[in-house]
Amino acid sequence: MIYGQRKQYDSSLYCFGRALQYDSNNASIYNNRGITYANLGKFDLALKDFTKAYSMDTTQDAILAIRASILLRLERYNEALVDYNKLISKNPKEPSYYLSCGSAYLNAGNFEMAIKNYLHLLDLQPNNGECMYYLSLAYDKQSDEKDAFSYALKANQNKFQVPGDYLNRLQKAPH
């Protein structure tokens, strides 16, 4: 991080702190301070602010989405899943929530639910190469090399760069 950029973040944090002294019930201030903390890599502090902001204004799905992504980054998969499933129930046609929810399930070891989310995303966006790649990984984790290879190829065909060593390993597996 560039020194000047760090100084700007520090200045922003100071301003948000002062603003909260005058208006401690303002979800927007907590949200903006959370973004600043996240940009500084202070994810635990960011998470606290996003949690506070969302508790004050549960209509702001963007706050919940950012909080879920931070929980995913912190490898707190079960907590991230609660948020992603809430987002999906409120916005069932938003593809990004299915991709992130699938990733949380994949990392948590629930491959069946990861596959379900990825397939739902493909219903919404049939040419989503990134989703096809993650779907391939989920099938691979279930030892379903045939479907893993099939979706890895489809991901490549849909302009997603699948790692060559992964494709080669799948290609050599019995189908």
The 8 nearest C-alpha neighbors of each residue, nearest first, counted from 0:
[[1, 2, 5, 4, 39, 3, 38, 6],
 [0, 2, 4, 3, 5, 6, 7, 8],
 [1, 3, 5, 4, 6, 0, 7, 8],
 [4, 2, 6, 5, 1, 7, 0, 8],
 [3, 5, 7, 1, 6, 2, 8, 0],
 [6, 4, 2, 8, 3, 7, 9, 1],
 [5, 7, 3, 9, 4, 8, 10, 2],
 [8, 6, 10, 4, 5, 9, 11, 3],
 [9, 7, 11, 5, 10, 6, 12, 35],
 [8, 10, 6, 12, 11, 7, 5, 13],
 [9, 11, 7, 13, 8, 12, 6, 14],
 [12, 10, 8, 14, 13, 9, 7, 15],
 [13, 11, 15, 9, 14, 10, 16, 8],
 [12, 14, 10, 16, 11, 15, 9, 17],
 [15, 13, 11, 17, 16, 12, 18, 10],
 [16, 14, 18, 12, 17, 13, 19, 11],
 [17, 15, 13, 19, 14, 18, 12, 20],
 [16, 18, 14, 20, 15, 19, 13, 21],
 [19, 17, 15, 21, 20, 16, 22, 14],
 [18, 20, 23, 22, 16, 21, 17, 15],
 [21, 19, 17, 18, 22, 23, 16, 15],
 [22, 20, 19, 18, 23, 17, 24, 16],
 [23, 21, 19, 24, 20, 25, 18, 28],
 [22, 24, 19, 25, 20, 21, 18, 26],
 [25, 23, 22, 26, 55, 19, 28, 52],
 [24, 26, 27, 28, 23, 22, 29, 19],
 [27, 25, 52, 29, 28, 55, 30, 24],
 [26, 28, 30, 25, 29, 31, 52, 32],
 [27, 29, 31, 30, 26, 25, 32, 15],
 [30, 28, 48, 32, 26, 52, 27, 31],
 [31, 29, 27, 33, 28, 32, 49, 52],
 [32, 30, 34, 28, 33, 29, 27, 35],
 [31, 33, 35, 29, 34, 30, 28, 15],
 [34, 32, 45, 30, 48, 36, 31, 35],
 [35, 33, 37, 31, 32, 36, 38, 30],
 [34, 36, 32, 38, 33, 37, 8, 31],
 [35, 37, 45, 41, 39, 33, 38, 34],
 [38, 36, 40, 34, 42, 39, 35, 45],
 [39, 37, 35, 36, 40, 34, 41, 8],
 [38, 40, 36, 37, 41, 35, 8, 5],
 [39, 41, 37, 38, 42, 36, 45, 35],
 [42, 40, 36, 37, 39, 44, 43, 45],
 [41, 43, 45, 37, 44, 40, 46, 36],
 [42, 44, 46, 45, 41, 47, 36, 73],
 [45, 43, 47, 46, 42, 41, 36, 48],
 [46, 44, 33, 42, 36, 48, 37, 43],
 [45, 47, 43, 49, 44, 48, 42, 50],
 [48, 46, 50, 44, 45, 49, 51, 43],
 [47, 49, 33, 51, 29, 45, 50, 46],
 [50, 48, 52, 46, 51, 30, 47, 33],
 [49, 51, 47, 53, 48, 52, 46, 54],
 [50, 52, 48, 54, 49, 53, 47, 55],
 [53, 51, 26, 49, 55, 29, 54, 50],
 [52, 54, 56, 57, 50, 55, 51, 49],
 [55, 53, 51, 52, 56, 57, 50, 26],
 [54, 56, 52, 53, 26, 51, 57, 24],
 [57, 55, 53, 58, 54, 59, 52, 26],
 [56, 58, 53, 59, 54, 55, 60, 63],
 [59, 57, 56, 60, 53, 61, 62, 55],
 [60, 58, 61, 57, 62, 56, 53, 63],
 [59, 61, 63, 62, 58, 64, 86, 57],
 [60, 62, 64, 59, 63, 65, 66, 58],
 [63, 61, 65, 60, 64, 59, 53, 49],
 [62, 64, 66, 60, 61, 65, 67, 53],
 [65, 63, 61, 67, 66, 62, 60, 68],
 [66, 64, 68, 62, 67, 63, 61, 69],
 [65, 67, 63, 69, 64, 68, 49, 46],
 [68, 66, 79, 70, 64, 65, 69, 82],
 [69, 67, 71, 65, 70, 66, 72, 64],
 [68, 70, 72, 66, 71, 67, 73, 65],
 [69, 71, 73, 67, 75, 79, 72, 68],
 [72, 70, 68, 74, 69, 73, 76, 79],
 [71, 73, 69, 74, 70, 68, 75, 67],
 [72, 74, 70, 71, 75, 69, 42, 76],
 [75, 73, 71, 72, 76, 70, 106, 103],
 [76, 74, 70, 73, 78, 71, 77, 79],
 [75, 77, 79, 74, 103, 78, 71, 107],
 [76, 78, 80, 79, 75, 81, 107, 103],
 [77, 79, 81, 80, 76, 75, 70, 82],
 [80, 78, 67, 76, 70, 82, 77, 81],
 [81, 79, 83, 77, 82, 78, 84, 76],
 [80, 82, 78, 84, 79, 83, 85, 77],
 [81, 83, 85, 79, 80, 84, 67, 86],
 [84, 82, 86, 80, 85, 100, 81, 87],
 [83, 85, 87, 81, 86, 82, 80, 88],
 [84, 86, 82, 88, 83, 87, 81, 89],
 [85, 87, 83, 89, 84, 88, 90, 82],
 [88, 86, 91, 90, 84, 89, 85, 83],
 [87, 89, 85, 86, 90, 91, 84, 83],
 [88, 90, 86, 87, 91, 85, 60, 84],
 [91, 89, 87, 92, 93, 88, 86, 96],
 [92, 90, 87, 88, 93, 89, 86, 94],
 [91, 93, 90, 94, 123, 87, 120, 96],
 [94, 92, 90, 91, 95, 96, 87, 97],
 [95, 93, 97, 96, 120, 92, 123, 98],
 [96, 94, 98, 97, 93, 99, 120, 100],
 [95, 97, 99, 94, 98, 100, 93, 83],
 [98, 96, 100, 116, 94, 95, 99, 120],
 [97, 99, 101, 95, 96, 100, 117, 102],
 [100, 98, 102, 96, 101, 97, 103, 95],
 [101, 99, 97, 103, 102, 83, 98, 96],
 [100, 102, 113, 104, 98, 116, 99, 103],
 [103, 101, 105, 99, 100, 104, 106, 98],
 [102, 104, 100, 106, 76, 101, 105, 107],
 [103, 105, 107, 113, 109, 101, 102, 106],
 [106, 104, 102, 108, 113, 110, 103, 107],
 [107, 105, 103, 108, 104, 102, 76, 109],
 [106, 108, 104, 105, 109, 76, 103, 77],
 [107, 109, 105, 106, 110, 104, 140, 103],
 [110, 108, 104, 111, 112, 107, 105, 113],
 [109, 111, 113, 105, 137, 112, 108, 114],
 [110, 112, 114, 113, 109, 115, 137, 141],
 [113, 111, 115, 114, 110, 109, 104, 116],
 [112, 114, 101, 110, 104, 116, 105, 111],
 [115, 113, 117, 111, 112, 116, 134, 118],
 [114, 116, 112, 118, 113, 117, 119, 111],
 [117, 115, 119, 101, 97, 113, 114, 118],
 [116, 118, 120, 114, 119, 115, 134, 101],
 [119, 117, 121, 115, 120, 116, 114, 122],
 [120, 118, 122, 116, 121, 117, 115, 123],
 [119, 121, 117, 123, 122, 118, 94, 97],
 [120, 122, 125, 124, 118, 123, 119, 117],
 [121, 123, 119, 120, 124, 125, 118, 117],
 [124, 122, 120, 121, 125, 94, 119, 92],
 [125, 123, 121, 126, 127, 122, 120, 94],
 [124, 126, 121, 122, 127, 123, 120, 128],
 [127, 125, 124, 128, 157, 121, 154, 131],
 [128, 126, 130, 129, 124, 125, 131, 121],
 [129, 127, 154, 157, 131, 159, 130, 126],
 [130, 128, 132, 131, 127, 159, 133, 154],
 [129, 131, 133, 132, 128, 127, 134, 117],
 [132, 130, 134, 128, 154, 150, 129, 133],
 [131, 133, 135, 129, 151, 134, 130, 154],
 [134, 132, 136, 130, 135, 131, 137, 129],
 [133, 135, 131, 137, 132, 136, 114, 117],
 [136, 134, 147, 132, 150, 138, 133, 137],
 [135, 137, 133, 139, 134, 138, 140, 147],
 [138, 136, 134, 140, 139, 135, 110, 114],
 [137, 139, 147, 141, 143, 135, 140, 136],
 [138, 140, 142, 136, 147, 141, 137, 143],
 [139, 141, 137, 142, 138, 136, 110, 143],
 [140, 142, 138, 139, 143, 137, 110, 111],
 [143, 141, 139, 140, 144, 138, 147, 145],
 [144, 142, 138, 139, 141, 145, 146, 147],
 [143, 145, 147, 139, 146, 142, 148, 169],
 [146, 144, 174, 148, 147, 143, 149, 173],
 [145, 147, 149, 148, 144, 143, 150, 138],
 [146, 148, 135, 144, 138, 139, 145, 150],
 [149, 147, 151, 145, 146, 169, 150, 144],
 [148, 150, 146, 152, 151, 147, 145, 153],
 [151, 149, 153, 135, 131, 152, 147, 148],
 [150, 152, 148, 154, 132, 153, 135, 149],
 [153, 151, 155, 149, 150, 154, 148, 156],
 [152, 154, 150, 156, 155, 151, 157, 149],
 [153, 155, 128, 131, 157, 151, 159, 152],
 [156, 154, 159, 152, 158, 157, 153, 160],
 [157, 155, 153, 154, 158, 152, 159, 128],
 [158, 156, 128, 154, 155, 159, 126, 153],
 [157, 159, 155, 156, 128, 160, 154, 129],
 [160, 158, 155, 128, 154, 157, 129, 161],
 [159, 161, 155, 158, 162, 154, 163, 128],
 [160, 162, 155, 159, 163, 151, 132, 166],
 [163, 161, 165, 164, 160, 166, 167, 151],
 [162, 164, 166, 165, 167, 161, 160, 168],
 [163, 165, 167, 166, 162, 168, 169, 161],
 [166, 164, 168, 163, 162, 167, 169, 161],
 [165, 167, 163, 169, 168, 164, 170, 162],
 [166, 168, 170, 164, 169, 165, 163, 171],
 [169, 167, 165, 171, 170, 166, 164, 172],
 [170, 168, 172, 166, 171, 167, 148, 144],
 [169, 171, 167, 168, 172, 166, 148, 173],
 [170, 172, 168, 169, 167, 173, 166, 174],
 [173, 171, 169, 170, 174, 168, 144, 145],
 [174, 172, 171, 144, 145, 170, 169, 143],
 [173, 145, 172, 144, 170, 143, 171, 148]]
